[in-house]
Amino acid sequence: MKITANAKVNIGLLVKNKRQDGYHDLETFFHKIGLCDHIDIDFYPSKEVFVFISGNESYIGSGMDLMEKALRLFAYQTGLTFTSEIKIEKNIPFQAGLGGGSSDAAAVLLAANSFFSFPLKTGELAALALQIGSDVPFFVSGLDAAKAYGRGEILFPESPLEGKLDIYLPEIRISTGAAFASLDAMDRMKTDLPLHLSHSLRYDVYPNDFELSFPRTAEIESIAESYSYFSLSGSGSAYFGIGEKIETEKRHTKSIENGIELYRWHEKIKKIENFLFKSQ
């Protein structure tokens, strides 16, 4: 079974109060983008659950991949046993705030539910998704764009935007735990995002609180000036720009082609040309 797992960006992200369960309430707009991982997954009968994954070794190290976690939770919830073999072509950068691991997990969870003739209903899938990660319910929902509350599981469908999107990935990686801890230590103004997405995005209307923890470098700030909307995605480290105001070539000493790394002021940044995703 061949499936795809799209990345996402956060258009606006507000971190609210820390909850008793240790998580934070969030307010954000999720939006799928064209960047995706390609997954080939098969299921075979077996008396125990076995999950074999290849193609993500450089990402996961010695830990458990979220795809395996998703399938083991699915097996526990349904009482089914099986062997699953997964081959993945990873295109979504790791620890970038683009939801790659969450999207992969959601994709294999939906694939398993389909293969075994839908033992889990929509609400059960959503509850299981939340046990895997806060972004997973959005990817399981099948929505292209949504306003999200709670940990990210309270979703209201939004009409997806269309157009080009450029992703900028600094070499540095950001610790999500450290980012939340930094925000918790700040005295921040209480704000809210608009009720809906606008086709005329502005950062002062759709800000990302995590940029308070990790201010933009001079190079990122220079790139941001080329776009009508430019923001960190999730807790980072990827930034994205929508609505290019002037050609990038005029902003930098040399042009940046798709996937080529730019070196300036000793900072290495990779650009990925992409688009806002809308299902056909």
Accessible surface in RSA format (square Angstrom, percent):
REM  Atomic radii and reference values for relative SASA: ProtOr
REM  Chains: A
REM  Algorithm: Lee & Richards
REM  Probe-radius: 1.40
REM  Slices: 20
REM RES _ NUM      All-atoms   Total-Side   Main-Chain    Non-polar    All polar
REM                ABS   REL    ABS   REL    ABS   REL    ABS   REL    ABS   REL
RES MET A   1    82.00  42.5  50.72  33.6  31.27  74.5  57.28  48.7  24.72  32.7
RES LYS A   2   170.58  83.2 140.91  86.5  29.67  70.6 111.62 100.5  58.95  62.8
RES ILE A   3    37.16  21.1  27.82  20.7   9.34  22.5  34.75  25.0   2.41   6.5
RES THR A   4    76.83  54.6  57.95  58.7  18.88  45.0  32.68  43.9  44.15  66.7
RES ALA A   5     2.67   2.5   0.00   0.0   2.67   6.1   2.67   3.8   0.00   0.0
RES ASN A   6    19.16  13.2  15.84  15.3   3.31   8.0   0.33   0.8  18.82  18.2
RES ALA A   7     0.00   0.0   0.00   0.0   0.00   0.0   0.00   0.0   0.00   0.0
RES LYS A   8     4.15   2.0   4.15   2.5   0.00   0.0   0.11   0.1   4.04   4.3
RES VAL A   9     0.00   0.0   0.00   0.0   0.00   0.0   0.00   0.0   0.00   0.0
RES ASN A  10     3.64   2.5   3.64   3.5   0.00   0.0   0.00   0.0   3.64   3.5
RES ILE A  11     0.00   0.0   0.00   0.0   0.00   0.0   0.00   0.0   0.00   0.0
RES GLY A  12     0.03   0.0   0.00   N/A   0.03   0.0   0.03   0.1   0.00   0.0
RES LEU A  13     7.14   4.0   7.14   5.1   0.00   0.0   7.14   5.0   0.00   0.0
RES LEU A  14     4.36   2.4   4.36   3.1   0.00   0.0   4.36   3.1   0.00   0.0
RES VAL A  15     4.59   3.0   0.00   0.0   4.59  11.1   0.00   0.0   4.59  12.4
RES LYS A  16    56.13  27.4  50.26  30.8   5.87  14.0  43.94  39.6  12.19  13.0
RES ASN A  17    96.12  66.3  91.11  88.0   5.00  12.0  26.18  63.0  69.93  67.6
RES LYS A  18   126.86  61.9  97.74  60.0  29.12  69.3  44.98  40.5  81.88  87.2
RES ARG A  19    67.94  28.5  54.70  27.9  13.24  31.5  27.83  38.0  40.11  24.3
RES GLN A  20   197.56 110.5 154.93 113.2  42.63 101.5  65.78 140.0 131.79 100.0
RES ASP A  21    81.78  57.3  47.93  47.7  33.86  80.1  45.45 107.0  36.33  36.2
RES GLY A  22    41.10  50.7   0.00   N/A  41.10  50.7  25.72  70.6  15.38  34.4
RES TYR A  23   103.86  48.5 101.35  57.7   2.51   6.5  62.87  47.2  40.99  50.5
RES HIS A  24    15.55   8.5   9.66   6.7   5.89  15.1   5.73   5.9   9.82  11.4
RES ASP A  25    47.79  33.5  47.79  47.6   0.00   0.0  12.22  28.8  35.57  35.5
RES LEU A  26    26.61  14.8  23.90  17.1   2.71   6.8  23.90  16.8   2.71   7.3
RES GLU A  27     6.26   3.6   6.26   4.7   0.00   0.0   0.73   1.4   5.53   4.5
RES THR A  28     0.71   0.5   0.71   0.7   0.00   0.0   0.71   1.0   0.00   0.0
RES PHE A  29     0.00   0.0   0.00   0.0   0.00   0.0   0.00   0.0   0.00   0.0
RES PHE A  30     3.12   1.6   3.12   1.9   0.00   0.0   3.12   1.9   0.00   0.0
RES HIS A  31     0.00   0.0   0.00   0.0   0.00   0.0   0.00   0.0   0.00   0.0
RES LYS A  32    27.33  13.3  27.33  16.8   0.00   0.0   2.31   2.1  25.02  26.7
RES ILE A  33     0.00   0.0   0.00   0.0   0.00   0.0   0.00   0.0   0.00   0.0
RES GLY A  34    11.60  14.3   0.00   N/A  11.60  14.3   0.73   2.0  10.87  24.3
RES LEU A  35    18.65  10.4  15.54  11.1   3.12   7.8  18.65  13.1   0.00   0.0
RES CYS A  36    23.13  17.5  19.79  22.1   3.34   7.9   0.03   0.1  23.10  24.9
RES ASP A  37     0.00   0.0   0.00   0.0   0.00   0.0   0.00   0.0   0.00   0.0
RES HIS A  38    81.23  44.4  78.77  54.8   2.46   6.3  48.85  50.3  32.39  37.7
RES ILE A  39     4.46   2.5   0.00   0.0   4.46  10.7   1.69   1.2   2.77   7.5
RES ASP A  40    43.25  30.3  40.87  40.7   2.37   5.6  13.09  30.8  30.16  30.1
RES ILE A  41     0.30   0.2   0.00   0.0   0.30   0.7   0.00   0.0   0.30   0.8
RES ASP A  42    55.38  38.8  52.58  52.3   2.80   6.6   6.57  15.5  48.82  48.7
RES PHE A  43    13.58   6.8   0.57   0.4  13.01  33.9   0.63   0.4  12.95  37.1
RES TYR A  44   100.71  47.0  97.90  55.7   2.81   7.3  76.11  57.2  24.60  30.3
RES PRO A  45   132.72  96.7 105.62  96.3  27.10  98.5 113.42  93.6  19.30 120.0
RES SER A  46    33.37  28.2  12.93  17.3  20.44  47.1  25.48  54.3   7.89  11.0
RES LYS A  47   196.86  96.0 172.54 105.9  24.32  57.9 120.37 108.3  76.48  81.5
RES GLU A  48   111.10  63.8 108.15  81.8   2.95   7.0  31.69  61.3  79.40  64.8
RES VAL A  49    26.88  17.7  16.25  14.7  10.63  25.6  16.25  14.1  10.63  28.8
RES PHE A  50    87.68  43.9  87.09  53.9   0.59   1.5  87.68  53.2   0.00   0.0
RES VAL A  51    16.95  11.2   0.00   0.0  16.95  40.8   0.00   0.0  16.95  46.0
RES PHE A  52   116.94  58.5 112.06  69.4   4.88  12.7 115.58  70.1   1.36   3.9
RES ILE A  53    37.23  21.2   9.76   7.3  27.47  66.2  10.67   7.7  26.56  72.1
RES SER A  54    49.28  41.6  48.44  64.6   0.84   1.9  37.54  79.9  11.74  16.4
RES GLY A  55    39.82  49.1   0.00   N/A  39.82  49.1  22.76  62.5  17.06  38.2
RES ASN A  56     5.49   3.8   5.49   5.3   0.00   0.0   1.84   4.4   3.65   3.5
RES GLU A  57   106.90  61.4  96.43  73.0  10.47  24.9  68.74 133.0  38.16  31.2
RES SER A  58   109.01  92.1  64.12  85.6  44.90 103.4  58.93 125.5  50.08  70.2
RES TYR A  59    61.98  28.9  51.43  29.3  10.55  27.4  28.60  21.5  33.38  41.1
RES ILE A  60    55.33  31.5  42.26  31.5  13.07  31.5  43.47  31.3  11.85  32.2
RES GLY A  61    59.37  73.2   0.00   N/A  59.37  73.2  39.56 108.6  19.81  44.4
RES SER A  62   127.46 107.7  83.10 110.9  44.36 102.2  55.93 119.1  71.54 100.2
RES GLY A  63    48.43  59.7   0.00   N/A  48.43  59.7  33.08  90.8  15.35  34.4
RES MET A  64   105.85  54.8  78.24  51.8  27.60  65.7  71.91  61.1  33.94  45.0
RES ASP A  65    21.88  15.3  20.09  20.0   1.80   4.2   3.42   8.1  18.46  18.4
RES LEU A  66    56.06  31.2  53.85  38.5   2.21   5.6  53.85  37.8   2.21   5.9
RES MET A  67     0.56   0.3   0.56   0.4   0.00   0.0   0.56   0.5   0.00   0.0
RES GLU A  68    32.85  18.9  32.85  24.9   0.00   0.0   0.00   0.0  32.85  26.8
RES LYS A  69    73.35  35.8  72.49  44.5   0.86   2.1  38.53  34.7  34.82  37.1
RES ALA A  70     0.00   0.0   0.00   0.0   0.00   0.0   0.00   0.0   0.00   0.0
RES LEU A  71     0.00   0.0   0.00   0.0   0.00   0.0   0.00   0.0   0.00   0.0
RES ARG A  72    89.77  37.7  83.75  42.7   6.02  14.3  33.02  45.1  56.75  34.4
RES LEU A  73    36.17  20.1  35.69  25.5   0.48   1.2  35.99  25.3   0.18   0.5
RES PHE A  74     0.00   0.0   0.00   0.0   0.00   0.0   0.00   0.0   0.00   0.0
RES ALA A  75     5.94   5.5   3.48   5.4   2.46   5.6   3.78   5.3   2.16   5.7
RES TYR A  76   187.79  87.7 162.97  92.7  24.82  64.6 123.36  92.7  64.42  79.4
RES GLN A  77    89.53  50.1  62.79  45.9  26.74  63.7   5.06  10.8  84.47  64.1
RES THR A  78    35.49  25.2   1.43   1.5  34.06  81.2   8.75  11.7  26.74  40.4
RES GLY A  79    64.38  79.4   0.00   N/A  64.38  79.4  35.30  96.9  29.08  65.1
RES LEU A  80    56.74  31.6  53.61  38.4   3.13   7.9  55.31  38.8   1.42   3.8
RES THR A  81    63.87  45.4  48.48  49.2  15.39  36.7  31.96  42.9  31.91  48.2
RES PHE A  82     1.49   0.7   1.49   0.9   0.00   0.0   1.49   0.9   0.00   0.0
RES THR A  83    20.24  14.4  20.24  20.5   0.00   0.0  14.43  19.4   5.81   8.8
RES SER A  84     0.00   0.0   0.00   0.0   0.00   0.0   0.00   0.0   0.00   0.0
RES GLU A  85    80.28  46.1  78.60  59.5   1.68   4.0  14.09  27.3  66.19  54.0
RES ILE A  86     2.31   1.3   0.00   0.0   2.31   5.6   0.00   0.0   2.31   6.3
RES LYS A  87   139.84  68.2 137.16  84.2   2.68   6.4  80.12  72.1  59.72  63.6
RES ILE A  88    11.33   6.4   0.00   0.0  11.33  27.3   2.20   1.6   9.13  24.8
RES GLU A  89   100.97  58.0  93.94  71.1   7.03  16.7  42.60  82.4  58.37  47.7
RES LYS A  90    39.84  19.4  15.87   9.7  23.97  57.1   8.49   7.6  31.36  33.4
RES ASN A  91    57.03  39.3  39.06  37.7  17.97  43.3  15.46  37.2  41.57  40.2
RES ILE A  92     0.04   0.0   0.00   0.0   0.04   0.1   0.00   0.0   0.04   0.1
RES PRO A  93    18.36  13.4   9.36   8.5   9.00  32.7  14.49  12.0   3.87  24.1
RES PHE A  94    96.41  48.2  90.89  56.3   5.52  14.4  94.54  57.3   1.87   5.3
RES GLN A  95    98.88  55.3  79.28  57.9  19.61  46.7  27.76  59.1  71.13  53.9
RES ALA A  96     1.85   1.7   0.00   0.0   1.85   4.2   0.00   0.0   1.85   4.9
RES GLY A  97    18.31  22.6   0.00   N/A  18.31  22.6  13.10  35.9   5.22  11.7
RES LEU A  98     1.60   0.9   0.45   0.3   1.14   2.9   0.45   0.3   1.14   3.1
RES GLY A  99    13.18  16.3   0.00   N/A  13.18  16.3   8.26  22.7   4.92  11.0
RES GLY A 100     7.04   8.7   0.00   N/A   7.04   8.7   1.92   5.3   5.12  11.5
RES GLY A 101    35.52  43.8   0.00   N/A  35.52  43.8  24.32  66.7  11.20  25.1
RES SER A 102    15.07  12.7  13.62  18.2   1.45   3.3   0.00   0.0  15.07  21.1
RES SER A 103     3.92   3.3   2.86   3.8   1.07   2.5   0.00   0.0   3.92   5.5
RES ASP A 104     4.68   3.3   4.68   4.7   0.00   0.0   0.78   1.8   3.90   3.9
RES ALA A 105     0.00   0.0   0.00   0.0   0.00   0.0   0.00   0.0   0.00   0.0
RES ALA A 106     2.26   2.1   2.26   3.5   0.00   0.0   2.26   3.2   0.00   0.0
RES ALA A 107    12.84  11.8   4.78   7.4   8.06  18.3  10.75  15.1   2.09   5.5
RES VAL A 108     0.00   0.0   0.00   0.0   0.00   0.0   0.00   0.0   0.00   0.0
RES LEU A 109     0.00   0.0   0.00   0.0   0.00   0.0   0.00   0.0   0.00   0.0
RES LEU A 110    66.71  37.2  62.35  44.6   4.36  11.0  62.98  44.2   3.73  10.0
RES ALA A 111     4.73   4.3   0.04   0.1   4.69  10.7   4.55   6.4   0.18   0.5
RES ALA A 112     0.00   0.0   0.00   0.0   0.00   0.0   0.00   0.0   0.00   0.0
RES ASN A 113     3.97   2.7   3.97   3.8   0.00   0.0   0.69   1.7   3.28   3.2
RES SER A 114    52.41  44.3  41.90  55.9  10.51  24.2  13.43  28.6  38.98  54.6
RES PHE A 115    98.91  49.5  75.59  46.8  23.32  60.7  80.58  48.9  18.33  52.5
RES PHE A 116    49.94  25.0  32.53  20.1  17.41  45.3  37.60  22.8  12.34  35.3
RES SER A 117    92.18  77.9  70.77  94.4  21.41  49.3  37.44  79.7  54.74  76.7
RES PHE A 118   118.40  59.2 115.09  71.3   3.31   8.6 115.09  69.8   3.31   9.5
RES PRO A 119    52.32  38.1  22.26  20.3  30.06 109.3  34.06  28.1  18.26 113.5
RES LEU A 120     8.98   5.0   6.22   4.5   2.76   6.9   6.22   4.4   2.76   7.4
RES LYS A 121   139.55  68.1 136.93  84.0   2.62   6.2  98.21  88.4  41.34  44.0
RES THR A 122   117.41  83.5 111.34 112.9   6.06  14.5  74.99 100.7  42.42  64.1
RES GLY A 123    52.77  65.1   0.00   N/A  52.77  65.1  40.81 112.0  11.96  26.8
RES GLU A 124    77.12  44.3  70.23  53.1   6.89  16.4  32.43  62.7  44.68  36.5
RES LEU A 125    14.57   8.1  14.57  10.4   0.00   0.0  14.57  10.2   0.00   0.0
RES ALA A 126    41.87  38.5  40.03  61.8   1.84   4.2  40.34  56.8   1.53   4.0
RES ALA A 127    60.60  55.7  48.60  75.0  12.00  27.3  56.44  79.5   4.16  11.0
RES LEU A 128     3.48   1.9   2.71   1.9   0.77   1.9   3.02   2.1   0.46   1.2
RES ALA A 129     0.00   0.0   0.00   0.0   0.00   0.0   0.00   0.0   0.00   0.0
RES LEU A 130    38.07  21.2  37.31  26.7   0.76   1.9  37.38  26.3   0.69   1.9
RES GLN A 131   100.10  56.0  77.64  56.7  22.47  53.5  37.12  79.0  62.98  47.8
RES ILE A 132     8.99   5.1   0.00   0.0   8.99  21.7   0.00   0.0   8.99  24.4
RES GLY A 133    17.51  21.6   0.00   N/A  17.51  21.6  17.51  48.0   0.00   0.0
RES SER A 134    31.70  26.8  25.42  33.9   6.28  14.5  16.09  34.3  15.62  21.9
RES ASP A 135    34.99  24.5  33.78  33.6   1.22   2.9   2.25   5.3  32.74  32.7
RES VAL A 136     0.00   0.0   0.00   0.0   0.00   0.0   0.00   0.0   0.00   0.0
RES PRO A 137     4.30   3.1   1.92   1.8   2.38   8.6   1.94   1.6   2.36  14.7
RES PHE A 138     0.13   0.1   0.13   0.1   0.00   0.0   0.13   0.1   0.00   0.0
RES PHE A 139    10.37   5.2   4.60   2.9   5.77  15.0   4.60   2.8   5.77  16.5
RES VAL A 140    16.59  10.9   7.02   6.4   9.57  23.1   7.02   6.1   9.57  26.0
RES SER A 141    50.62  42.8  12.82  17.1  37.80  87.1  24.71  52.6  25.91  36.3
RES GLY A 142    50.28  62.0   0.00   N/A  50.28  62.0  27.70  76.0  22.58  50.6
RES LEU A 143    46.43  25.9  44.54  31.9   1.89   4.8  46.43  32.6   0.00   0.0
RES ASP A 144    18.24  12.8  12.78  12.7   5.45  12.9   3.36   7.9  14.88  14.8
RES ALA A 145     0.97   0.9   0.00   0.0   0.97   2.2   0.00   0.0   0.97   2.6
RES ALA A 146     0.00   0.0   0.00   0.0   0.00   0.0   0.00   0.0   0.00   0.0
RES LYS A 147     4.49   2.2   4.49   2.8   0.00   0.0   3.73   3.4   0.76   0.8
RES ALA A 148     0.31   0.3   0.15   0.2   0.17   0.4   0.29   0.4   0.02   0.1
RES TYR A 149    69.60  32.5  69.57  39.6   0.03   0.1  53.89  40.5  15.71  19.4
RES GLY A 150     9.56  11.8   0.00   N/A   9.56  11.8   5.52  15.1   4.04   9.1
RES ARG A 151    25.85  10.9  24.82  12.7   1.03   2.5   1.62   2.2  24.23  14.7
RES GLY A 152     0.31   0.4   0.00   N/A   0.31   0.4   0.31   0.8   0.00   0.0
RES GLU A 153    58.38  33.5  40.74  30.8  17.64  42.0  22.13  42.8  36.25  29.6
RES ILE A 154    82.85  47.1  78.87  58.8   3.98   9.6  82.85  59.7   0.00   0.0
RES LEU A 155    39.38  21.9  15.58  11.1  23.80  59.8  15.58  10.9  23.80  64.0
RES PHE A 156   108.77  54.4 108.77  67.4   0.00   0.0 108.77  65.9   0.00   0.0
RES PRO A 157    95.03  69.3  77.09  70.3  17.94  65.2  77.31  63.8  17.72 110.2
RES GLU A 158    21.55  12.4   8.64   6.5  12.91  30.7   5.34  10.3  16.20  13.2
RES SER A 159    89.38  75.5  76.60 102.2  12.77  29.4  39.08  83.2  50.30  70.5
RES PRO A 160    28.62  20.9  21.24  19.4   7.38  26.8  21.24  17.5   7.38  45.9
RES LEU A 161     8.77   4.9   8.67   6.2   0.10   0.2   8.77   6.2   0.00   0.0
RES GLU A 162   122.28  70.2  97.32  73.6  24.96  59.4  29.27  56.6  93.01  75.9
RES GLY A 163    40.89  50.4   0.00   N/A  40.89  50.4  34.05  93.4   6.84  15.3
RES LYS A 164   104.00  50.7  90.60  55.6  13.40  31.9  65.86  59.3  38.14  40.6
RES LEU A 165     0.31   0.2   0.00   0.0   0.31   0.8   0.31   0.2   0.00   0.0
RES ASP A 166     0.97   0.7   0.75   0.7   0.22   0.5   0.07   0.2   0.91   0.9
RES ILE A 167     0.09   0.1   0.09   0.1   0.00   0.0   0.09   0.1   0.00   0.0
RES TYR A 168     0.83   0.4   0.83   0.5   0.00   0.0   0.74   0.6   0.09   0.1
RES LEU A 169    15.35   8.5  12.14   8.7   3.21   8.1  12.14   8.5   3.21   8.6
RES PRO A 170     5.29   3.9   5.06   4.6   0.23   0.8   5.06   4.2   0.23   1.4
RES GLU A 171   110.66  63.5  91.51  69.2  19.15  45.6  41.53  80.3  69.13  56.4
RES ILE A 172   122.89  69.9 111.92  83.4  10.96  26.4 120.64  86.9   2.25   6.1
RES ARG A 173    95.55  40.1  71.91  36.7  23.63  56.3  36.61  50.0  58.94  35.7
RES ILE A 174    19.41  11.0   9.95   7.4   9.46  22.8  12.97   9.3   6.44  17.5
RES SER A 175    67.30  56.9  51.19  68.3  16.12  37.1  42.91  91.4  24.39  34.2
RES THR A 176    70.16  49.9  65.15  66.0   5.01  11.9  42.19  56.7  27.97  42.3
RES GLY A 177    50.84  62.7   0.00   N/A  50.84  62.7  39.49 108.4  11.35  25.4
RES ALA A 178    54.06  49.7  40.49  62.5  13.57  30.9  47.85  67.4   6.21  16.5
RES ALA A 179     0.00   0.0   0.00   0.0   0.00   0.0   0.00   0.0   0.00   0.0
RES PHE A 180    42.35  21.2  42.31  26.2   0.05   0.1  42.31  25.6   0.05   0.1
RES ALA A 181    59.23  54.5  49.03  75.7  10.21  23.2  53.27  75.0   5.96  15.8
RES SER A 182    38.93  32.9  28.40  37.9  10.53  24.3  23.87  50.8  15.07  21.1
RES LEU A 183     0.71   0.4   0.02   0.0   0.68   1.7   0.02   0.0   0.68   1.8
RES ASP A 184    65.95  46.2  34.39  34.2  31.56  74.6  28.11  66.2  37.84  37.7
RES ALA A 185    92.00  84.6  49.06  75.7  42.94  97.7  60.78  85.6  31.23  82.7
RES MET A 186    69.13  35.8  49.59  32.8  19.54  46.5  46.55  39.6  22.58  29.9
RES ASP A 187   155.21 108.7 115.20 114.7  40.01  94.6  43.43 102.2 111.78 111.5
RES ARG A 188    57.16  24.0  37.42  19.1  19.74  47.0  18.50  25.3  38.66  23.4
RES MET A 189   166.13  86.0 135.35  89.6  30.79  73.3 114.75  97.6  51.38  68.1
RES LYS A 190   160.45  78.3 135.60  83.2  24.85  59.2 110.76  99.7  49.69  52.9
RES THR A 191    62.89  44.7  51.71  52.4  11.19  26.7  50.23  67.5  12.66  19.1
RES ASP A 192   110.58  77.5  84.45  84.1  26.13  61.8  24.26  57.1  86.32  86.1
RES LEU A 193    10.35   5.8   0.57   0.4   9.79  24.6   0.93   0.7   9.42  25.4
RES PRO A 194    42.37  30.9  29.10  26.5  13.28  48.3  41.71  34.4   0.66   4.1
RES LEU A 195   136.99  76.3 127.34  91.1   9.66  24.3 127.34  89.4   9.66  26.0
RES HIS A 196   118.90  65.0 113.12  78.6   5.78  14.8  83.49  86.0  35.41  41.2
RES LEU A 197    19.98  11.1   1.05   0.8  18.93  47.6   1.07   0.7  18.91  50.9
RES SER A 198    41.69  35.2  36.31  48.5   5.38  12.4  26.27  55.9  15.42  21.6
RES HIS A 199   154.47  84.4 121.70  84.6  32.77  83.8  82.29  84.8  72.18  84.0
RES SER A 200    90.69  76.6  74.40  99.3  16.29  37.5  44.63  95.0  46.06  64.5
RES LEU A 201    13.71   7.6   4.98   3.6   8.73  21.9   4.98   3.5   8.73  23.5
RES ARG A 202   134.58  56.5 133.63  68.1   0.95   2.3  53.10  72.6  81.47  49.4
RES TYR A 203    64.83  30.3  60.46  34.4   4.36  11.4  57.08  42.9   7.75   9.6
RES ASP A 204   102.37  71.7  67.96  67.6  34.41  81.4  47.59 112.0  54.78  54.6
RES VAL A 205    52.30  34.4  43.79  39.6   8.51  20.5  48.63  42.3   3.67  10.0
RES TYR A 206     4.54   2.1   4.54   2.6   0.00   0.0   2.08   1.6   2.46   3.0
RES PRO A 207    35.55  25.9  35.55  32.4   0.00   0.0  35.55  29.3   0.00   0.0
RES ASN A 208     2.38   1.6   0.08   0.1   2.29   5.5   0.08   0.2   2.29   2.2
RES ASP A 209    18.19  12.7  17.21  17.1   0.98   2.3   0.98   2.3  17.21  17.2
RES PHE A 210     3.71   1.9   3.71   2.3   0.00   0.0   3.71   2.2   0.00   0.0
RES GLU A 211    20.75  11.9  13.86  10.5   6.88  16.4   9.16  17.7  11.59   9.5
RES LEU A 212    95.16  53.0  79.23  56.7  15.92  40.0  82.88  58.2  12.27  33.0
RES SER A 213    19.26  16.3   0.07   0.1  19.19  44.2   0.59   1.3  18.67  26.2
RES PHE A 214    63.02  31.5  60.83  37.7   2.19   5.7  63.02  38.2   0.00   0.0
RES PRO A 215   101.40  73.9  84.76  77.3  16.64  60.5  88.04  72.7  13.36  83.1
RES ARG A 216    53.85  22.6  28.63  14.6  25.22  60.0   9.72  13.3  44.13  26.7
RES THR A 217    65.07  46.3  57.09  57.9   7.98  19.0  64.75  87.0   0.32   0.5
RES ALA A 218    70.33  64.7  50.90  78.5  19.43  44.2  58.75  82.7  11.58  30.7
RES GLU A 219     1.32   0.8   0.45   0.3   0.88   2.1   0.45   0.9   0.88   0.7
RES ILE A 220     1.57   0.9   1.57   1.2   0.00   0.0   1.57   1.1   0.00   0.0
RES GLU A 221    77.87  44.7  77.87  58.9   0.00   0.0  38.53  74.5  39.34  32.1
RES SER A 222    14.04  11.9  11.22  15.0   2.82   6.5   9.56  20.4   4.48   6.3
RES ILE A 223     0.76   0.4   0.76   0.6   0.00   0.0   0.76   0.5   0.00   0.0
RES ALA A 224     9.18   8.4   4.34   6.7   4.84  11.0   4.59   6.5   4.59  12.2
RES GLU A 225    87.35  50.1  76.07  57.5  11.28  26.9  34.23  66.2  53.12  43.4
RES SER A 226     0.52   0.4   0.52   0.7   0.00   0.0   0.45   1.0   0.07   0.1
RES TYR A 227     9.76   4.6   2.34   1.3   7.42  19.3   2.34   1.8   7.42   9.1
RES SER A 228    63.60  53.7  42.89  57.2  20.71  47.7  34.38  73.2  29.23  40.9
RES TYR A 229     1.72   0.8   0.59   0.3   1.13   2.9   1.72   1.3   0.00   0.0
RES PHE A 230     7.14   3.6   4.12   2.6   3.02   7.9   4.12   2.5   3.02   8.6
RES SER A 231     0.00   0.0   0.00   0.0   0.00   0.0   0.00   0.0   0.00   0.0
RES LEU A 232     0.00   0.0   0.00   0.0   0.00   0.0   0.00   0.0   0.00   0.0
RES SER A 233     0.16   0.1   0.16   0.2   0.00   0.0   0.16   0.3   0.00   0.0
RES GLY A 234     7.26   8.9   0.00   N/A   7.26   8.9   7.26  19.9   0.00   0.0
RES SER A 235    13.86  11.7  10.00  13.3   3.86   8.9   2.54   5.4  11.33  15.9
RES GLY A 236     3.92   4.8   0.00   N/A   3.92   4.8   0.00   0.0   3.92   8.8
RES SER A 237     1.09   0.9   0.99   1.3   0.09   0.2   0.99   2.1   0.09   0.1
RES ALA A 238     0.32   0.3   0.32   0.5   0.00   0.0   0.32   0.4   0.00   0.0
RES TYR A 239    12.51   5.8  12.32   7.0   0.20   0.5   4.53   3.4   7.99   9.8
RES PHE A 240     0.45   0.2   0.45   0.3   0.00   0.0   0.45   0.3   0.00   0.0
RES GLY A 241     0.63   0.8   0.00   N/A   0.63   0.8   0.00   0.0   0.63   1.4
RES ILE A 242    22.21  12.6  21.92  16.3   0.29   0.7  22.20  16.0   0.01   0.0
RES GLY A 243    36.55  45.1   0.00   N/A  36.55  45.1  30.69  84.2   5.86  13.1
RES GLU A 244    67.46  38.7  33.30  25.2  34.16  81.3  15.30  29.6  52.16  42.6
RES LYS A 245   125.93  61.4  92.79  56.9  33.14  78.9  53.27  47.9  72.66  77.4
RES ILE A 246    77.13  43.9  68.72  51.2   8.41  20.3  77.13  55.5   0.00   0.0
RES GLU A 247   105.38  60.5 101.53  76.8   3.85   9.2  34.49  66.7  70.89  57.9
RES THR A 248     5.63   4.0   4.96   5.0   0.68   1.6   4.83   6.5   0.80   1.2
RES GLU A 249    95.48  54.8  82.09  62.1  13.39  31.9  34.91  67.5  60.57  49.5
RES LYS A 250   160.55  78.3 122.83  75.4  37.72  89.8  77.42  69.7  83.13  88.5
RES ARG A 251    71.70  30.1  57.74  29.4  13.96  33.2   3.89   5.3  67.81  41.1
RES HIS A 252    14.68   8.0   0.15   0.1  14.53  37.2   3.26   3.4  11.42  13.3
RES THR A 253   120.12  85.4  80.90  82.0  39.22  93.5  73.91  99.3  46.21  69.9
RES LYS A 254   107.05  52.2  98.08  60.2   8.98  21.4  65.63  59.1  41.42  44.1
RES SER A 255    53.79  45.5  39.14  52.2  14.65  33.8  13.95  29.7  39.84  55.8
RES ILE A 256    11.74   6.7   1.50   1.1  10.24  24.7   2.22   1.6   9.52  25.8
RES GLU A 257   117.16  67.3 112.67  85.2   4.49  10.7  39.61  76.6  77.55  63.3
RES ASN A 258    86.43  59.6  65.34  63.1  21.09  50.8  15.98  38.5  70.45  68.1
RES GLY A 259    31.17  38.4   0.00   N/A  31.17  38.4  16.36  44.9  14.81  33.2
RES ILE A 260    85.64  48.7  84.66  63.1   0.98   2.4  85.64  61.7   0.00   0.0
RES GLU A 261    67.01  38.5  59.20  44.8   7.80  18.6  13.37  25.9  53.64  43.8
RES LEU A 262     2.77   1.5   1.99   1.4   0.78   2.0   2.77   1.9   0.00   0.0
RES TYR A 263   135.23  63.1 115.79  65.9  19.45  50.6  92.83  69.8  42.40  52.3
RES ARG A 264    54.84  23.0  48.25  24.6   6.59  15.7  17.66  24.1  37.19  22.5
RES TRP A 265   140.34  56.3 111.85  54.1  28.48  66.9  91.47  48.8  48.86  79.3
RES HIS A 266   193.07 105.5 150.76 104.8  42.31 108.2 108.03 111.3  85.04  99.0
RES GLU A 267    33.75  19.4  29.96  22.7   3.79   9.0  25.06  48.5   8.69   7.1
RES LYS A 268    54.60  26.6  50.19  30.8   4.42  10.5  14.17  12.8  40.43  43.1
RES ILE A 269     1.63   0.9   1.02   0.8   0.62   1.5   1.29   0.9   0.35   0.9
RES LYS A 270    80.32  39.2  79.67  48.9   0.65   1.6  23.01  20.7  57.32  61.1
RES LYS A 271     8.26   4.0   8.16   5.0   0.10   0.2   0.54   0.5   7.71   8.2
RES ILE A 272    22.25  12.7  22.25  16.6   0.00   0.0  22.25  16.0   0.00   0.0
RES GLU A 273    67.54  38.8  57.03  43.1  10.51  25.0   9.27  17.9  58.27  47.6
RES ASN A 274    21.79  15.0  12.61  12.2   9.18  22.1   3.59   8.6  18.20  17.6
RES PHE A 275   105.11  52.6 105.11  65.1   0.00   0.0 105.11  63.7   0.00   0.0
RES LEU A 276     7.91   4.4   0.89   0.6   7.02  17.6   0.89   0.6   7.02  18.9
RES PHE A 277    50.02  25.0  50.02  31.0   0.00   0.0  50.02  30.3   0.00   0.0
RES LYS A 278    91.51  44.6  84.74  52.0   6.77  16.1  43.51  39.2  48.00  51.1
RES SER A 279    62.93  53.2  46.78  62.4  16.15  37.2  34.36  73.2  28.57  40.0
RES GLN A 280   215.29 120.4 143.48 104.9  71.80 171.0  97.44 207.4 117.85  89.4
END  Absolute sums over single chains surface
CHAIN  1 A    13542.7      10511.5       3031.2       7788.1       5754.6
END  Absolute sums over all chains
TOTAL         13542.7      10511.5       3031.2       7788.1       5754.6
